[in-house]
Amino acid sequence: MRRDADCCRDGVAGQEGGANVDECRETRRAVTGRKVQQAHSGCGGELEGELERLADDERVEIMRVLNEAVSNVVRHSDATQVGVVLRISRESAQLDVDDDGIGSETNARVPGMGLRNLRIRAVERGGTFAIGTSPDGGTHLCWSIPLRNRA
């Protein structure tokens, strides 16, 4: 039997061409809700700005990054709380994921493609990626990209 997290990951991976605003909202809720519930953690999420500012491919990219970031928390952090904030302005989109788990220093020793892929996704779009310690000692991940000018 497939878990909800697997179905959600596959749904995000299948978004090749783009995603409309409703699909993006639903995927954001599904990723943060289902995965974190499976790990018996609490989750808070915030959206600052308007999803409508994003182009379809930007929405898909953010959903993929969110999926990977939350998957990493669930798999590696032993967190009890996860906070996700997506900020969308005229110039950029920024995704912040904070947890109260074991911290990024401990997780940095575990080799894997997930964090490398997040960095590559940001750089390919002219953005930034950073991972470090959150104020409560867990991990803080920040991923941002500039938005294309759509005059």
The 8 nearest C-alpha neighbors of each residue, nearest first, counted from 0:
[[1, 2, 3, 5, 6, 4, 7, 9],
 [2, 0, 5, 3, 6, 4, 7, 9],
 [1, 3, 5, 4, 0, 6, 7, 37],
 [4, 2, 6, 5, 7, 33, 1, 34],
 [5, 3, 7, 34, 2, 6, 8, 33],
 [6, 4, 8, 2, 3, 7, 9, 1],
 [7, 5, 3, 9, 4, 8, 10, 2],
 [6, 8, 10, 4, 9, 5, 3, 11],
 [9, 7, 5, 11, 10, 6, 4, 12],
 [8, 10, 12, 6, 7, 11, 13, 5],
 [11, 9, 7, 13, 8, 12, 6, 14],
 [10, 12, 8, 13, 9, 14, 63, 7],
 [11, 13, 9, 10, 14, 8, 63, 15],
 [14, 12, 10, 11, 15, 9, 8, 16],
 [15, 13, 11, 12, 17, 16, 59, 18],
 [14, 16, 13, 17, 12, 59, 56, 18],
 [17, 15, 14, 56, 18, 55, 59, 13],
 [16, 18, 55, 56, 59, 14, 15, 19],
 [19, 17, 55, 22, 59, 23, 58, 14],
 [18, 20, 22, 21, 55, 23, 17, 58],
 [19, 21, 23, 22, 24, 50, 51, 18],
 [20, 22, 24, 23, 19, 25, 18, 26],
 [23, 21, 25, 19, 20, 24, 18, 26],
 [22, 24, 20, 26, 21, 25, 27, 18],
 [25, 23, 21, 27, 22, 26, 20, 28],
 [26, 24, 22, 28, 27, 23, 29, 21],
 [25, 27, 29, 23, 28, 24, 30, 22],
 [26, 28, 24, 30, 25, 29, 23, 31],
 [29, 27, 25, 26, 31, 32, 30, 24],
 [30, 28, 26, 32, 27, 33, 31, 25],
 [31, 29, 27, 32, 28, 34, 33, 26],
 [30, 32, 28, 29, 35, 34, 33, 27],
 [33, 31, 29, 35, 30, 28, 34, 36],
 [34, 32, 36, 29, 35, 30, 31, 4],
 [33, 35, 37, 4, 36, 32, 30, 31],
 [34, 36, 38, 37, 40, 32, 33, 31],
 [37, 35, 39, 33, 38, 34, 40, 32],
 [38, 36, 34, 35, 39, 33, 40, 73],
 [37, 39, 35, 36, 40, 73, 34, 79],
 [40, 38, 36, 37, 35, 41, 79, 34],
 [41, 39, 79, 80, 35, 38, 36, 42],
 [40, 42, 80, 79, 81, 35, 39, 43],
 [43, 41, 81, 80, 82, 40, 35, 44],
 [42, 44, 82, 83, 81, 45, 41, 80],
 [43, 45, 83, 84, 82, 42, 46, 31],
 [46, 44, 84, 83, 85, 47, 43, 82],
 [45, 47, 85, 84, 86, 48, 44, 49],
 [48, 46, 86, 87, 85, 45, 49, 84],
 [49, 47, 87, 86, 88, 46, 50, 85],
 [48, 50, 51, 52, 87, 47, 46, 88],
 [49, 51, 52, 53, 20, 48, 87, 58],
 [50, 52, 49, 53, 20, 54, 19, 48],
 [53, 51, 50, 49, 54, 89, 87, 88],
 [54, 52, 51, 50, 57, 58, 55, 146],
 [53, 55, 57, 56, 58, 52, 51, 17],
 [54, 56, 17, 18, 58, 57, 19, 59],
 [55, 57, 17, 59, 58, 54, 60, 16],
 [58, 56, 60, 54, 59, 55, 53, 61],
 [59, 57, 61, 55, 56, 60, 53, 62],
 [58, 60, 56, 62, 57, 61, 17, 18],
 [59, 61, 57, 63, 58, 62, 56, 64],
 [60, 62, 64, 58, 63, 59, 65, 57],
 [63, 61, 65, 59, 60, 64, 66, 58],
 [64, 62, 66, 60, 61, 65, 11, 59],
 [63, 65, 61, 67, 66, 62, 68, 60],
 [66, 64, 62, 68, 63, 67, 61, 69],
 [65, 67, 63, 64, 69, 68, 30, 70],
 [68, 66, 70, 64, 65, 69, 71, 63],
 [67, 69, 65, 71, 70, 66, 64, 72],
 [68, 70, 72, 71, 66, 67, 65, 73],
 [71, 69, 67, 73, 72, 68, 66, 74],
 [72, 70, 74, 68, 69, 73, 75, 67],
 [73, 71, 76, 69, 70, 75, 74, 68],
 [72, 74, 70, 71, 38, 75, 69, 76],
 [75, 73, 71, 72, 70, 76, 77, 38],
 [74, 76, 72, 71, 73, 77, 106, 70],
 [75, 77, 100, 72, 78, 101, 73, 74],
 [78, 76, 100, 75, 101, 79, 73, 72],
 [100, 79, 77, 99, 76, 80, 98, 40],
 [78, 80, 40, 41, 99, 77, 100, 81],
 [81, 79, 41, 40, 78, 98, 42, 99],
 [82, 80, 98, 42, 97, 41, 43, 83],
 [81, 83, 43, 97, 96, 42, 44, 98],
 [82, 84, 96, 44, 95, 43, 45, 97],
 [85, 83, 45, 95, 44, 94, 46, 86],
 [84, 86, 94, 46, 93, 47, 45, 95],
 [87, 85, 47, 93, 92, 48, 46, 84],
 [86, 88, 92, 48, 91, 47, 49, 93],
 [87, 89, 91, 90, 48, 92, 86, 52],
 [88, 90, 91, 87, 146, 52, 148, 92],
 [89, 91, 146, 88, 145, 92, 147, 148],
 [92, 90, 145, 146, 88, 144, 87, 89],
 [91, 93, 87, 143, 144, 86, 88, 145],
 [94, 92, 143, 86, 142, 85, 87, 91],
 [93, 95, 85, 142, 141, 84, 143, 86],
 [96, 94, 141, 84, 140, 83, 85, 93],
 [95, 97, 83, 140, 82, 139, 84, 94],
 [98, 96, 139, 82, 81, 138, 133, 140],
 [97, 99, 81, 137, 138, 100, 80, 78],
 [98, 100, 137, 78, 80, 135, 136, 79],
 [78, 101, 99, 137, 76, 77, 102, 98],
 [100, 102, 76, 137, 77, 105, 99, 78],
 [103, 101, 137, 138, 100, 104, 105, 136],
 [102, 104, 106, 138, 105, 107, 131, 132],
 [105, 103, 107, 106, 102, 108, 131, 132],
 [104, 106, 103, 107, 102, 108, 101, 109],
 [105, 107, 103, 108, 104, 109, 102, 75],
 [108, 106, 104, 109, 105, 103, 110, 102],
 [107, 109, 106, 105, 110, 104, 103, 111],
 [108, 110, 107, 106, 111, 105, 75, 104],
 [111, 109, 108, 112, 107, 106, 113, 114],
 [112, 110, 113, 109, 114, 115, 116, 107],
 [111, 113, 115, 114, 116, 110, 117, 109],
 [114, 112, 116, 115, 111, 117, 67, 71],
 [115, 113, 117, 116, 112, 118, 111, 68],
 [116, 114, 118, 112, 117, 113, 119, 111],
 [115, 117, 119, 113, 114, 118, 112, 120],
 [118, 116, 114, 120, 115, 119, 113, 121],
 [117, 119, 115, 121, 128, 116, 120, 122],
 [118, 120, 116, 122, 121, 117, 123, 115],
 [121, 119, 117, 123, 118, 122, 116, 124],
 [120, 122, 126, 118, 127, 119, 124, 123],
 [121, 123, 125, 119, 126, 124, 120, 118],
 [124, 122, 120, 121, 125, 119, 126, 118],
 [125, 123, 122, 121, 126, 144, 120, 145],
 [126, 124, 122, 123, 144, 121, 145, 127],
 [127, 125, 144, 121, 122, 143, 124, 145],
 [126, 128, 121, 143, 142, 122, 144, 129],
 [127, 129, 142, 118, 141, 121, 143, 130],
 [130, 128, 141, 140, 142, 131, 127, 118],
 [131, 129, 140, 139, 141, 128, 138, 103],
 [130, 132, 139, 138, 103, 133, 140, 129],
 [131, 133, 138, 139, 137, 136, 102, 103],
 [132, 134, 139, 138, 137, 136, 135, 97],
 [133, 135, 136, 132, 137, 139, 138, 99],
 [136, 134, 133, 137, 99, 132, 98, 138],
 [137, 135, 133, 134, 132, 102, 99, 138],
 [138, 136, 102, 99, 100, 133, 98, 101],
 [137, 139, 132, 102, 133, 103, 98, 97],
 [138, 140, 97, 133, 131, 132, 130, 96],
 [139, 141, 130, 96, 95, 129, 97, 138],
 [140, 142, 95, 129, 128, 94, 130, 139],
 [143, 141, 128, 94, 93, 127, 95, 129],
 [144, 142, 93, 127, 126, 92, 94, 128],
 [143, 145, 126, 92, 91, 121, 124, 125],
 [146, 144, 91, 90, 126, 92, 147, 125],
 [147, 145, 91, 90, 144, 148, 92, 53],
 [148, 146, 149, 145, 90, 54, 91, 53],
 [147, 149, 150, 146, 90, 89, 145, 91],
 [150, 148, 147, 146, 54, 52, 53, 89],
 [149, 148, 147, 89, 52, 146, 90, 54]]
